[in-house]
Amino acid sequence: MRVKEVADLTGISVRTLHHYDEIGLLTPDGTTEAGYRVYSDDNLETLQQILFFRELGFPLKEIKEIISRPSFDRLEALTMQRRMLLEKRIRVDRMIATIDKTIKHAKGEMEMSNKEKFEGFDFSHNPYEQEARERWGDEAVDKSNAKIASMSKAEQEAMGEEMNAIYRKLASLTHMPPESAEAQAAIQEWYDFLNNMGMGQYSLEAFKGLGQMYVDDVRFTQNIDKFKEGLAVFMRDAMAVYADRNSQ
């Protein structure tokens, strides 16, 4: 199939397909004598994988690394993607239910508690465990997972609520400078919370790098900005200020 045919079939633009080729993510198996790209069935299977990963929020660089590995197994990836999409559907359904309740609450048709307003926001699940393993090693991640697994359901819920409370506090401060005393006190709570999760002691440099990741990785940005638009950028700046001040 030529590039225009693939674009019509999949609904993505010709320009996007050209970009995938340019970055080495999806290189068509052949070209015509006139120089037009020609995509094979294997290319289309790879494109399907790319689009599944994109739907799950994976950045292109990471997708390329995953599908380029000699150990990559398409069937295994499909099984994993199906599980992740089912989990995403459950979270989306919960958030839709929260939106419906919020609309009724705004219309005065029902009362809604503060806890109900944030049902569906789940930050206790870590979808980035592989990145964590690559950055801090298996031992640190296993230690964190073991600590969480040893908690009762009530303790896990309390930890999730503590995390969300810090996010909400920071969201309420985005109108202030990230170097303000209020913002720095809240970001210290975040620093202390991360260090108490069992991942070991965060260095200030790692903490600052994590803040940058909140902006560089769209998945982090989307999750954090659910609390308030621009919160990820605010946290990055506040974390950088905190790290610089305390490393002097």
C-alpha positions as protocol buffer text, in pm:
chain_id: "A"
residue {
  index: 1
  type: MET
  ca { x: 0 y: 0 z: 0 }
}
residue {
  index: 2
  type: ARG
  ca { x: 119 y: 353 z: -74 }
}
residue {
  index: 3
  type: VAL
  ca { x: 137 y: 614 z: 197 }
}
residue {
  index: 4
  type: LYS
  ca { x: -190 y: 785 z: 97 }
}
residue {
  index: 5
  type: GLU
  ca { x: -371 y: 451 z: 108 }
}
residue {
  index: 6
  type: VAL
  ca { x: -230 y: 377 z: 454 }
}
residue {
  index: 7
  type: ALA
  ca { x: -334 y: 723 z: 572 }
}
residue {
  index: 8
  type: ASP
  ca { x: -689 y: 669 z: 444 }
}
residue {
  index: 9
  type: LEU
  ca { x: -703 y: 323 z: 603 }
}
residue {
  index: 10
  type: THR
  ca { x: -579 y: 426 z: 947 }
}
residue {
  index: 11
  type: GLY
  ca { x: -703 y: 783 z: 976 }
}
residue {
  index: 12
  type: ILE
  ca { x: -360 y: 925 z: 1052 }
}
residue {
  index: 13
  type: SER
  ca { x: -204 y: 1186 z: 828 }
}
residue {
  index: 14
  type: VAL
  ca { x: 49 y: 1134 z: 551 }
}
residue {
  index: 15
  type: ARG
  ca { x: 268 y: 1385 z: 731 }
}
residue {
  index: 16
  type: THR
  ca { x: 265 y: 1167 z: 1044 }
}
residue {
  index: 17
  type: LEU
  ca { x: 363 y: 860 z: 844 }
}
residue {
  index: 18
  type: HIS
  ca { x: 649 y: 1055 z: 688 }
}
residue {
  index: 19
  type: HIS
  ca { x: 761 y: 1162 z: 1036 }
}
residue {
  index: 20
  type: TYR
  ca { x: 755 y: 802 z: 1160 }
}
residue {
  index: 21
  type: ASP
  ca { x: 979 y: 709 z: 866 }
}
residue {
  index: 22
  type: GLU
  ca { x: 1216 y: 1001 z: 927 }
}
residue {
  index: 23
  type: ILE
  ca { x: 1274 y: 907 z: 1293 }
}
residue {
  index: 24
  type: GLY
  ca { x: 1316 y: 538 z: 1210 }
}
residue {
  index: 25
  type: LEU
  ca { x: 1000 y: 431 z: 1391 }
}
residue {
  index: 26
  type: LEU
  ca { x: 821 y: 288 z: 1086 }
}
residue {
  index: 27
  type: THR
  ca { x: 1022 y: 254 z: 767 }
}
residue {
  index: 28
  type: PRO
  ca { x: 825 y: 111 z: 473 }
}
residue {
  index: 29
  type: ASP
  ca { x: 965 y: -210 z: 325 }
}
residue {
  index: 30
  type: GLY
  ca { x: 987 y: -72 z: -27 }
}
residue {
  index: 31
  type: THR
  ca { x: 958 y: 218 z: -267 }
}
residue {
  index: 32
  type: THR
  ca { x: 829 y: 247 z: -621 }
}
residue {
  index: 33
  type: GLU
  ca { x: 1051 y: 349 z: -912 }
}
residue {
  index: 34
  type: ALA
  ca { x: 909 y: 697 z: -870 }
}
residue {
  index: 35
  type: GLY
  ca { x: 1023 y: 702 z: -507 }
}
residue {
  index: 36
  type: TYR
  ca { x: 684 y: 654 z: -338 }
}
residue {
  index: 37
  type: ARG
  ca { x: 680 y: 465 z: -9 }
}
residue {
  index: 38
  type: VAL
  ca { x: 523 y: 117 z: -21 }
}
residue {
  index: 39
  type: TYR
  ca { x: 400 y: -44 z: 304 }
}
residue {
  index: 40
  type: SER
  ca { x: 385 y: -420 z: 350 }
}
residue {
  index: 41
  type: ASP
  ca { x: 147 y: -618 z: 571 }
}
residue {
  index: 42
  type: ASP
  ca { x: 427 y: -644 z: 828 }
}
residue {
  index: 43
  type: ASN
  ca { x: 456 y: -263 z: 821 }
}
residue {
  index: 44
  type: LEU
  ca { x: 84 y: -236 z: 891 }
}
residue {
  index: 45
  type: GLU
  ca { x: 112 y: -473 z: 1187 }
}
residue {
  index: 46
  type: THR
  ca { x: 393 y: -258 z: 1324 }
}
residue {
  index: 47
  type: LEU
  ca { x: 184 y: 55 z: 1270 }
}
residue {
  index: 48
  type: GLN
  ca { x: -101 y: -104 z: 1462 }
}
residue {
  index: 49
  type: GLN
  ca { x: 138 y: -165 z: 1752 }
}
residue {
  index: 50
  type: ILE
  ca { x: 257 y: 195 z: 1739 }
}
residue {
  index: 51
  type: LEU
  ca { x: -98 y: 327 z: 1752 }
}
residue {
  index: 52
  type: PHE
  ca { x: -193 y: 101 z: 2044 }
}
residue {
  index: 53
  type: PHE
  ca { x: 106 y: 230 z: 2239 }
}
residue {
  index: 54
  type: ARG
  ca { x: 19 y: 589 z: 2143 }
}
residue {
  index: 55
  type: GLU
  ca { x: -336 y: 539 z: 2271 }
}
residue {
  index: 56
  type: LEU
  ca { x: -184 y: 433 z: 2602 }
}
residue {
  index: 57
  type: GLY
  ca { x: 25 y: 752 z: 2617 }
}
residue {
  index: 58
  type: PHE
  ca { x: 370 y: 612 z: 2535 }
}
residue {
  index: 59
  type: PRO
  ca { x: 608 y: 868 z: 2378 }
}
residue {
  index: 60
  type: LEU
  ca { x: 743 y: 787 z: 2032 }
}
residue {
  index: 61
  type: LYS
  ca { x: 1099 y: 746 z: 2155 }
}
residue {
  index: 62
  type: GLU
  ca { x: 995 y: 478 z: 2402 }
}
residue {
  index: 63
  type: ILE
  ca { x: 776 y: 301 z: 2145 }
}
residue {
  index: 64
  type: LYS
  ca { x: 1073 y: 282 z: 1910 }
}
residue {
  index: 65
  type: GLU
  ca { x: 1290 y: 135 z: 2184 }
}
residue {
  index: 66
  type: ILE
  ca { x: 1026 y: -126 z: 2275 }
}
residue {
  index: 67
  type: ILE
  ca { x: 943 y: -254 z: 1927 }
}
residue {
  index: 68
  type: SER
  ca { x: 1309 y: -252 z: 1820 }
}
residue {
  index: 69
  type: ARG
  ca { x: 1418 y: -493 z: 2093 }
}
residue {
  index: 70
  type: PRO
  ca { x: 1514 y: -842 z: 1968 }
}
residue {
  index: 71
  type: SER
  ca { x: 1301 y: -985 z: 2249 }
}
residue {
  index: 72
  type: PHE
  ca { x: 988 y: -796 z: 2141 }
}
residue {
  index: 73
  type: ASP
  ca { x: 691 y: -1033 z: 2109 }
}
residue {
  index: 74
  type: ARG
  ca { x: 388 y: -894 z: 1924 }
}
residue {
  index: 75
  type: LEU
  ca { x: 139 y: -1135 z: 2081 }
}
residue {
  index: 76
  type: GLU
  ca { x: 273 y: -1063 z: 2428 }
}
residue {
  index: 77
  type: ALA
  ca { x: 250 y: -690 z: 2357 }
}
residue {
  index: 78
  type: LEU
  ca { x: -111 y: -723 z: 2238 }
}
residue {
  index: 79
  type: THR
  ca { x: -202 y: -908 z: 2556 }
}
residue {
  index: 80
  type: MET
  ca { x: -41 y: -638 z: 2768 }
}
residue {
  index: 81
  type: GLN
  ca { x: -205 y: -360 z: 2567 }
}
residue {
  index: 82
  type: ARG
  ca { x: -547 y: -521 z: 2607 }
}
residue {
  index: 83
  type: ARG
  ca { x: -502 y: -538 z: 2984 }
}
residue {
  index: 84
  type: MET
  ca { x: -385 y: -177 z: 3002 }
}
residue {
  index: 85
  type: LEU
  ca { x: -675 y: -56 z: 2787 }
}
residue {
  index: 86
  type: LEU
  ca { x: -924 y: -242 z: 3007 }
}
residue {
  index: 87
  type: GLU
  ca { x: -773 y: -72 z: 3312 }
}
residue {
  index: 88
  type: LYS
  ca { x: -794 y: 261 z: 3132 }
}
residue {
  index: 89
  type: ARG
  ca { x: -1160 y: 197 z: 3045 }
}
residue {
  index: 90
  type: ILE
  ca { x: -1241 y: 129 z: 3410 }
}
residue {
  index: 91
  type: ARG
  ca { x: -1071 y: 454 z: 3515 }
}
residue {
  index: 92
  type: VAL
  ca { x: -1247 y: 651 z: 3241 }
}
residue {
  index: 93
  type: ASP
  ca { x: -1586 y: 503 z: 3338 }
}
residue {
  index: 94
  type: ARG
  ca { x: -1528 y: 608 z: 3698 }
}
residue {
  index: 95
  type: MET
  ca { x: -1433 y: 960 z: 3591 }
}
residue {
  index: 96
  type: ILE
  ca { x: -1738 y: 985 z: 3366 }
}
residue {
  index: 97
  type: ALA
  ca { x: -1955 y: 886 z: 3663 }
}
residue {
  index: 98
  type: THR
  ca { x: -1783 y: 1158 z: 3869 }
}
residue {
  index: 99
  type: ILE
  ca { x: -1848 y: 1414 z: 3594 }
}
residue {
  index: 100
  type: ASP
  ca { x: -2217 y: 1314 z: 3581 }
}
residue {
  index: 101
  type: LYS
  ca { x: -2244 y: 1360 z: 3957 }
}
residue {
  index: 102
  type: THR
  ca { x: -2062 y: 1692 z: 3938 }
}
residue {
  index: 103
  type: ILE
  ca { x: -2304 y: 1819 z: 3670 }
}
residue {
  index: 104
  type: LYS
  ca { x: -2602 y: 1726 z: 3890 }
}
residue {
  index: 105
  type: HIS
  ca { x: -2432 y: 1888 z: 4188 }
}
residue {
  index: 106
  type: ALA
  ca { x: -2371 y: 2208 z: 3988 }
}
residue {
  index: 107
  type: LYS
  ca { x: -2739 y: 2212 z: 3889 }
}
residue {
  index: 108
  type: GLY
  ca { x: -2843 y: 2171 z: 4253 }
}
residue {
  index: 109
  type: GLU
  ca { x: -2995 y: 1831 z: 4187 }
}
residue {
  index: 110
  type: MET
  ca { x: -2778 y: 1647 z: 4440 }
}
residue {
  index: 111
  type: GLU
  ca { x: -2520 y: 1701 z: 4713 }
}
residue {
  index: 112
  type: MET
  ca { x: -2165 y: 1587 z: 4654 }
}
residue {
  index: 113
  type: SER
  ca { x: -1894 y: 1539 z: 4915 }
}
residue {
  index: 114
  type: ASN
  ca { x: -1539 y: 1659 z: 4855 }
}
residue {
  index: 115
  type: LYS
  ca { x: -1425 y: 1296 z: 4844 }
}
residue {
  index: 116
  type: GLU
  ca { x: -1678 y: 1217 z: 4570 }
}
residue {
  index: 117
  type: LYS
  ca { x: -1549 y: 1507 z: 4361 }
}
residue {
  index: 118
  type: PHE
  ca { x: -1218 y: 1325 z: 4313 }
}
residue {
  index: 119
  type: GLU
  ca { x: -1337 y: 969 z: 4260 }
}
residue {
  index: 120
  type: GLY
  ca { x: -1170 y: 821 z: 3953 }
}
residue {
  index: 121
  type: PHE
  ca { x: -841 y: 1005 z: 4003 }
}
residue {
  index: 122
  type: ASP
  ca { x: -607 y: 720 z: 4090 }
}
residue {
  index: 123
  type: PHE
  ca { x: -239 y: 792 z: 4147 }
}
residue {
  index: 124
  type: SER
  ca { x: -174 y: 488 z: 4364 }
}
residue {
  index: 125
  type: HIS
  ca { x: -114 y: 277 z: 4052 }
}
residue {
  index: 126
  type: ASN
  ca { x: 222 y: 336 z: 3892 }
}
residue {
  index: 127
  type: PRO
  ca { x: 207 y: 291 z: 3512 }
}
residue {
  index: 128
  type: TYR
  ca { x: 572 y: 390 z: 3481 }
}
residue {
  index: 129
  type: GLU
  ca { x: 731 y: 109 z: 3679 }
}
residue {
  index: 130
  type: GLN
  ca { x: 969 y: 16 z: 3399 }
}
residue {
  index: 131
  type: GLU
  ca { x: 1105 y: 371 z: 3386 }
}
residue {
  index: 132
  type: ALA
  ca { x: 1150 y: 358 z: 3761 }
}
residue {
  index: 133
  type: ARG
  ca { x: 1341 y: 31 z: 3735 }
}
residue {
  index: 134
  type: GLU
  ca { x: 1566 y: 177 z: 3467 }
}
residue {
  index: 135
  type: ARG
  ca { x: 1635 y: 492 z: 3670 }
}
residue {
  index: 136
  type: TRP
  ca { x: 1667 y: 356 z: 4024 }
}
residue {
  index: 137
  type: GLY
  ca { x: 1719 y: -18 z: 3985 }
}
residue {
  index: 138
  type: ASP
  ca { x: 1514 y: -327 z: 4059 }
}
residue {
  index: 139
  type: GLU
  ca { x: 1598 y: -334 z: 4429 }
}
residue {
  index: 140
  type: ALA
  ca { x: 1457 y: 13 z: 4497 }
}
residue {
  index: 141
  type: VAL
  ca { x: 1137 y: -54 z: 4301 }
}
residue {
  index: 142
  type: ASP
  ca { x: 1088 y: -399 z: 4456 }
}
residue {
  index: 143
  type: LYS
  ca { x: 1134 y: -244 z: 4798 }
}
residue {
  index: 144
  type: SER
  ca { x: 866 y: 15 z: 4722 }
}
residue {
  index: 145
  type: ASN
  ca { x: 628 y: -246 z: 4581 }
}
residue {
  index: 146
  type: ALA
  ca { x: 685 y: -471 z: 4882 }
}
residue {
  index: 147
  type: LYS
  ca { x: 605 y: -187 z: 5119 }
}
residue {
  index: 148
  type: ILE
  ca { x: 282 y: -105 z: 4935 }
}
residue {
  index: 149
  type: ALA
  ca { x: 186 y: -474 z: 4912 }
}
residue {
  index: 150
  type: SER
  ca { x: 232 y: -513 z: 5288 }
}
residue {
  index: 151
  type: MET
  ca { x: -22 y: -238 z: 5353 }
}
residue {
  index: 152
  type: SER
  ca { x: -386 y: -308 z: 5416 }
}
residue {
  index: 153
  type: LYS
  ca { x: -638 y: -177 z: 5166 }
}
residue {
  index: 154
  type: ALA
  ca { x: -726 y: 101 z: 5410 }
}
residue {
  index: 155
  type: GLU
  ca { x: -359 y: 198 z: 5442 }
}
residue {
  index: 156
  type: GLN
  ca { x: -316 y: 201 z: 5063 }
}
residue {
  index: 157
  type: GLU
  ca { x: -625 y: 420 z: 5027 }
}
residue {
  index: 158
  type: ALA
  ca { x: -491 y: 653 z: 5296 }
}
residue {
  index: 159
  type: MET
  ca { x: -159 y: 679 z: 5112 }
}
residue {
  index: 160
  type: GLY
  ca { x: -341 y: 755 z: 4787 }
}
residue {
  index: 161
  type: GLU
  ca { x: -548 y: 1022 z: 4958 }
}
residue {
  index: 162
  type: GLU
  ca { x: -234 y: 1175 z: 5111 }
}
residue {
  index: 163
  type: MET
  ca { x: -80 y: 1191 z: 4765 }
}
residue {
  index: 164
  type: ASN
  ca { x: -391 y: 1349 z: 4615 }
}
residue {
  index: 165
  type: ALA
  ca { x: -412 y: 1597 z: 4903 }
}
residue {
  index: 166
  type: ILE
  ca { x: -62 y: 1720 z: 4825 }
}
residue {
  index: 167
  type: TYR
  ca { x: -152 y: 1755 z: 4457 }
}
residue {
  index: 168
  type: ARG
  ca { x: -464 y: 1953 z: 4551 }
}
residue {
  index: 169
  type: LYS
  ca { x: -265 y: 2178 z: 4783 }
}
residue {
  index: 170
  type: LEU
  ca { x: -10 y: 2248 z: 4512 }
}
residue {
  index: 171
  type: ALA
  ca { x: -290 y: 2309 z: 4260 }
}
residue {
  index: 172
  type: SER
  ca { x: -431 y: 2577 z: 4492 }
}
residue {
  index: 173
  type: LEU
  ca { x: -95 y: 2757 z: 4490 }
}
residue {
  index: 174
  type: THR
  ca { x: -27 y: 2782 z: 4115 }
}
residue {
  index: 175
  type: HIS
  ca { x: -118 y: 3152 z: 4119 }
}
residue {
  index: 176
  type: MET
  ca { x: 186 y: 3213 z: 4341 }
}
residue {
  index: 177
  type: PRO
  ca { x: 554 y: 3211 z: 4242 }
}
residue {
  index: 178
  type: PRO
  ca { x: 710 y: 2861 z: 4269 }
}
residue {
  index: 179
  type: GLU
  ca { x: 979 y: 3010 z: 4493 }
}
residue {
  index: 180
  type: SER
  ca { x: 722 y: 3146 z: 4742 }
}
residue {
  index: 181
  type: ALA
  ca { x: 729 y: 3016 z: 5099 }
}
residue {
  index: 182
  type: GLU
  ca { x: 387 y: 2854 z: 5053 }
}
residue {
  index: 183
  type: ALA
  ca { x: 486 y: 2671 z: 4735 }
}
residue {
  index: 184
  type: GLN
  ca { x: 816 y: 2558 z: 4884 }
}
residue {
  index: 185
  type: ALA
  ca { x: 648 y: 2425 z: 5198 }
}
residue {
  index: 186
  type: ALA
  ca { x: 406 y: 2223 z: 4985 }
}
residue {
  index: 187
  type: ILE
  ca { x: 679 y: 2090 z: 4757 }
}
residue {
  index: 188
  type: GLN
  ca { x: 875 y: 1979 z: 5062 }
}
residue {
  index: 189
  type: GLU
  ca { x: 570 y: 1774 z: 5162 }
}
residue {
  index: 190
  type: TRP
  ca { x: 591 y: 1612 z: 4818 }
}
residue {
  index: 191
  type: TYR
  ca { x: 965 y: 1546 z: 4863 }
}
residue {
  index: 192
  type: ASP
  ca { x: 905 y: 1390 z: 5205 }
}
residue {
  index: 193
  type: PHE
  ca { x: 615 y: 1182 z: 5074 }
}
residue {
  index: 194
  type: LEU
  ca { x: 826 y: 1035 z: 4792 }
}
residue {
  index: 195
  type: ASN
  ca { x: 1105 y: 951 z: 5032 }
}
residue {
  index: 196
  type: ASN
  ca { x: 861 y: 773 z: 5264 }
}
residue {
  index: 197
  type: MET
  ca { x: 721 y: 552 z: 4988 }
}
residue {
  index: 198
  type: GLY
  ca { x: 1006 y: 305 z: 5017 }
}
residue {
  index: 199
  type: MET
  ca { x: 1207 y: 411 z: 4711 }
}
residue {
  index: 200
  type: GLY
  ca { x: 1501 y: 504 z: 4929 }
}
residue {
  index: 201
  type: GLN
  ca { x: 1635 y: 855 z: 4978 }
}
residue {
  index: 202
  type: TYR
  ca { x: 1583 y: 1080 z: 4675 }
}
residue {
  index: 203
  type: SER
  ca { x: 1884 y: 1292 z: 4602 }
}
residue {
  index: 204
  type: LEU
  ca { x: 1806 y: 1656 z: 4534 }
}
residue {
  index: 205
  type: GLU
  ca { x: 1937 y: 1609 z: 4181 }
}
residue {
  index: 206
  type: ALA
  ca { x: 1701 y: 1314 z: 4123 }
}
residue {
  index: 207
  type: PHE
  ca { x: 1411 y: 1514 z: 4266 }
}
residue {
  index: 208
  type: LYS
  ca { x: 1484 y: 1800 z: 4028 }
}
residue {
  index: 209
  type: GLY
  ca { x: 1509 y: 1555 z: 3737 }
}
residue {
  index: 210
  type: LEU
  ca { x: 1177 y: 1400 z: 3832 }
}
residue {
  index: 211
  type: GLY
  ca { x: 1015 y: 1742 z: 3814 }
}
residue {
  index: 212
  type: GLN
  ca { x: 1150 y: 1788 z: 3463 }
}
residue {
  index: 213
  type: MET
  ca { x: 1006 y: 1449 z: 3369 }
}
residue {
  index: 214
  type: TYR
  ca { x: 660 y: 1573 z: 3474 }
}
residue {
  index: 215
  type: VAL
  ca { x: 680 y: 1814 z: 3179 }
}
residue {
  index: 216
  type: ASP
  ca { x: 883 y: 1610 z: 2930 }
}
residue {
  index: 217
  type: ASP
  ca { x: 663 y: 1298 z: 2950 }
}
residue {
  index: 218
  type: VAL
  ca { x: 309 y: 1368 z: 2831 }
}
residue {
  index: 219
  type: ARG
  ca { x: 170 y: 1087 z: 3046 }
}
residue {
  index: 220
  type: PHE
  ca { x: 291 y: 1253 z: 3366 }
}
residue {
  index: 221
  type: THR
  ca { x: 170 y: 1592 z: 3247 }
}
residue {
  index: 222
  type: GLN
  ca { x: -178 y: 1464 z: 3162 }
}
residue {
  index: 223
  type: ASN
  ca { x: -220 y: 1290 z: 3499 }
}
residue {
  index: 224
  type: ILE
  ca { x: -90 y: 1580 z: 3708 }
}
residue {
  index: 225
  type: ASP
  ca { x: -280 y: 1845 z: 3513 }
}
residue {
  index: 226
  type: LYS
  ca { x: -606 y: 1663 z: 3592 }
}
residue {
  index: 227
  type: PHE
  ca { x: -586 y: 1850 z: 3922 }
}
residue {
  index: 228
  type: LYS
  ca { x: -530 y: 2184 z: 3751 }
}
residue {
  index: 229
  type: GLU
  ca { x: -406 y: 2297 z: 3413 }
}
residue {
  index: 230
  type: GLY
  ca { x: -40 y: 2392 z: 3438 }
}
residue {
  index: 231
  type: LEU
  ca { x: 25 y: 2207 z: 3764 }
}
residue {
  index: 232
  type: ALA
  ca { x: 299 y: 1989 z: 3611 }
}
residue {
  index: 233
  type: VAL
  ca { x: 498 y: 2296 z: 3502 }
}
residue {
  index: 234
  type: PHE
  ca { x: 445 y: 2461 z: 3841 }
}
residue {
  index: 235
  type: MET
  ca { x: 569 y: 2150 z: 4022 }
}
residue {
  index: 236
  type: ARG
  ca { x: 873 y: 2126 z: 3795 }
}
residue {
  index: 237
  type: ASP
  ca { x: 969 y: 2485 z: 3872 }
}
residue {
  index: 238
  type: ALA
  ca { x: 901 y: 2450 z: 4245 }
}
residue {
  index: 239
  type: MET
  ca { x: 1102 y: 2125 z: 4262 }
}
residue {
  index: 240
  type: ALA
  ca { x: 1394 y: 2289 z: 4082 }
}
residue {
  index: 241
  type: VAL
  ca { x: 1391 y: 2580 z: 4327 }
}
residue {
  index: 242
  type: TYR
  ca { x: 1372 y: 2340 z: 4623 }
}
residue {
  index: 243
  type: ALA
  ca { x: 1662 y: 2130 z: 4495 }
}
residue {
  index: 244
  type: ASP
  ca { x: 1882 y: 2432 z: 4417 }
}
residue {
  index: 245
  type: ARG
  ca { x: 1817 y: 2601 z: 4751 }
}
residue {
  index: 246
  type: ASN
  ca { x: 1883 y: 2291 z: 4960 }
}
residue {
  index: 247
  type: SER
  ca { x: 2195 y: 2183 z: 4775 }
}
residue {
  index: 248
  type: GLN
  ca { x: 2377 y: 2506 z: 4856 }
}
